[in-house]
Amino acid sequence: MRQRFARKTIVVTGAAQGIGEAVTRQLIDEGAFVYALDIHRERLVQLSIELNKAGPVMEAVAVDISQRDSVDAAVDHIESKRPIDGLVNGAGVLFPRSFEAVTEKEWADTFNINVHGTFFVSHSVTRRMILRGCGVVVTIASNAAATPRMNMSAYCASKAAVAMLTKCIGLELGKHGIRCNVVSPGSTNTAMLAAMAGHTDERHRKLIDGDQNLYRTGIPLQKIAEPEDIAKAVAFLLSDEANHITLHDLVVDGGATF
Ligand SMILES: NC(=O)c1ccc[n+]([C@@H]2O[C@H](COP(=O)([O-])OP(=O)(O)OC[C@H]3O[C@@H](n4cnc5c(N)ncnc54)[C@H](O)[C@@H]3O)[C@@H](O)[C@H]2O)c1
């Protein structure tokens, strides 16, 4: 395995499962020390016990990213130990609901976590990066940020917001040597997808084949992504291999939103 992140300290939010967990594993395999942030404390602790068996490679930090004070305290704690080289904004929620049925609470929760949470973490971390004149941010948005999807209005709007937020941060902070990019996954085999579409082969087949009733065209590569497929794209943008890439949106969806 290459060691693109040797001696690097990376913060990953939403690290307890799914795509964030895959990113955490990939970065550690390539030499990083990861601060794994998530609201799901027990799962974080399990992951930390597993990954730290052969020596310290990650620290679990249980935090709700929608709470500004908790985020600032977590980032203060991390920075008191090691300077943060990179940030992956992975935490997110999806409440599948028709526009007519969506509640104000679901709308607010979606924005509080997906948008405000990403803002709080990015704001707190990049403040320190500015002082050092270097840093990298990758935000995991969605191909649903740019392609309208049925029953996902709050989610699509929130992902459009964080994708643009990330590009604007990149625009303003480029002069401080900070790169900011977006990874936009399509359907990926995680708990979030299972909650929306179910886990069965038949339901995955429907996503792959497309559904005219839902205005979905299907997935030309004929498969659902694994979390590791997304993690590889995130790691590339975080790494020095991407050192002249910023304000980019890398769509990783098997061609679904051509
Ligand atoms: N799975 C997909 O098909 C898909 C497609 C496109 C984009 N995405 C995006 O990828 C990212 C990861 O999704 P996933 O599929 O791995 O989902 P997931 O539900 O498996 O994981 C999301 C993680 O975020 C954490 N989280 C939720 N609210 C939080 C909060 N307030 N504070 C801290 N952590 C919180 C959860 O505990 C969980 O560990 C999300 O931003 C999601 O929107 C997923």
The ligand as an SDF file (V2000), in Angstrom:
LIG
                    3D

 44 48  0  0  0  0  0  0  0  0999 V2000
  -24.8680    5.9560    0.4630 N   0  0  0  0  0  0  0  0  0  0  0  0
  -25.1680    6.6680   -0.6050 C   0  0  0  0  0  0  0  0  0  0  0  0
  -25.8010    6.1520   -1.5520 O   0  0  0  0  0  0  0  0  0  0  0  0
  -24.7090    8.1120   -0.7050 C   0  0  0  0  0  0  0  0  0  0  0  0
  -24.8430    8.7290   -1.9620 C   0  0  0  0  0  0  0  0  0  0  0  0
  -24.4260   10.0480   -2.0850 C   0  0  0  0  0  0  0  0  0  0  0  0
  -23.9000   10.7280   -1.0020 C   0  0  0  0  0  0  0  0  0  0  0  0
  -23.7920   10.1010    0.2070 N   0  0  0  0  0  0  0  0  0  0  0  0
  -23.2230   10.8800    1.3150 C   0  0  0  0  0  0  0  0  0  0  0  0
  -22.0920   10.2300    1.8300 O   0  0  0  0  0  0  0  0  0  0  0  0
  -21.9500   10.5460    3.2190 C   0  0  0  0  0  0  0  0  0  0  0  0
  -21.8300    9.2450    4.0180 C   0  0  0  0  0  0  0  0  0  0  0  0
  -23.0470    8.5300    3.8250 O   0  0  0  0  0  0  0  0  0  0  0  0
  -23.2220    6.9750    4.1370 P   0  0  0  0  0  0  0  0  0  0  0  0
  -23.9550    6.3770    3.0070 O   0  0  0  0  0  0  0  0  0  0  0  0
  -21.9440    6.3920    4.5840 O   0  0  0  0  0  0  0  0  0  0  0  0
  -24.2730    7.1020    5.3430 O   0  0  0  0  0  0  0  0  0  0  0  0
  -24.3510    6.4070    6.7700 P   0  0  0  0  0  0  0  0  0  0  0  0
  -25.6840    6.7380    7.2930 O   0  0  0  0  0  0  0  0  0  0  0  0
  -23.9190    4.9870    6.6770 O   0  0  0  0  0  0  0  0  0  0  0  0
  -23.2190    7.2030    7.5980 O   0  0  0  0  0  0  0  0  0  0  0  0
  -23.3840    8.5390    7.9690 C   0  0  0  0  0  0  0  0  0  0  0  0
  -22.6200    8.7720    9.2620 C   0  0  0  0  0  0  0  0  0  0  0  0
  -22.8360   10.1370    9.6680 O   0  0  0  0  0  0  0  0  0  0  0  0
  -23.0290   10.1280   11.0780 C   0  0  0  0  0  0  0  0  0  0  0  0
  -23.7970   11.2980   11.5210 N   0  0  0  0  0  0  0  0  0  0  0  0
  -25.1030   11.5650   11.2730 C   0  0  0  0  0  0  0  0  0  0  0  0
  -25.4690   12.6840   11.8940 N   0  0  0  0  0  0  0  0  0  0  0  0
  -24.3790   13.1600   12.5580 C   0  0  0  0  0  0  0  0  0  0  0  0
  -24.1400   14.2780   13.3930 C   0  0  0  0  0  0  0  0  0  0  0  0
  -25.1060   15.1520   13.6950 N   0  0  0  0  0  0  0  0  0  0  0  0
  -22.8910   14.4620   13.8900 N   0  0  0  0  0  0  0  0  0  0  0  0
  -21.9080   13.5670   13.6190 C   0  0  0  0  0  0  0  0  0  0  0  0
  -22.0850   12.4800   12.8360 N   0  0  0  0  0  0  0  0  0  0  0  0
  -23.3060   12.2730   12.3190 C   0  0  0  0  0  0  0  0  0  0  0  0
  -23.7880    8.8310   11.3450 C   0  0  0  0  0  0  0  0  0  0  0  0
  -23.7370    8.4270   12.7210 O   0  0  0  0  0  0  0  0  0  0  0  0
  -23.0890    7.8690   10.4000 C   0  0  0  0  0  0  0  0  0  0  0  0
  -21.9980    7.2300   11.0270 O   0  0  0  0  0  0  0  0  0  0  0  0
  -23.1810   11.3690    3.6080 C   0  0  0  0  0  0  0  0  0  0  0  0
  -22.8470   12.7320    3.6080 O   0  0  0  0  0  0  0  0  0  0  0  0
  -24.1520   11.0460    2.4820 C   0  0  0  0  0  0  0  0  0  0  0  0
  -25.0820   12.0870    2.3020 O   0  0  0  0  0  0  0  0  0  0  0  0
  -24.1760    8.8140    0.3790 C   0  0  0  0  0  0  0  0  0  0  0  0
  1  2  1  0
  2  3  2  0
  2  4  1  0
  4  5  1  0
  4 44  2  0
  5  6  2  0
  6  7  1  0
  7  8  2  0
  8  9  1  0
  8 44  1  0
  9 10  1  0
  9 42  1  0
 10 11  1  0
 11 12  1  0
 11 40  1  0
 12 13  1  0
 13 14  1  0
 14 15  2  0
 14 16  1  0
 14 17  1  0
 17 18  1  0
 18 19  2  0
 18 20  1  0
 18 21  1  0
 21 22  1  0
 22 23  1  0
 23 24  1  0
 23 38  1  0
 24 25  1  0
 25 26  1  0
 25 36  1  0
 26 27  1  0
 26 35  1  0
 27 28  2  0
 28 29  1  0
 29 30  1  0
 29 35  2  0
 30 31  1  0
 30 32  2  0
 32 33  1  0
 33 34  2  0
 34 35  1  0
 36 37  1  0
 36 38  1  0
 38 39  1  0
 40 41  1  0
 40 42  1  0
 42 43  1  0
M  CHG  2   8   1  16  -1
M  END
$$$$
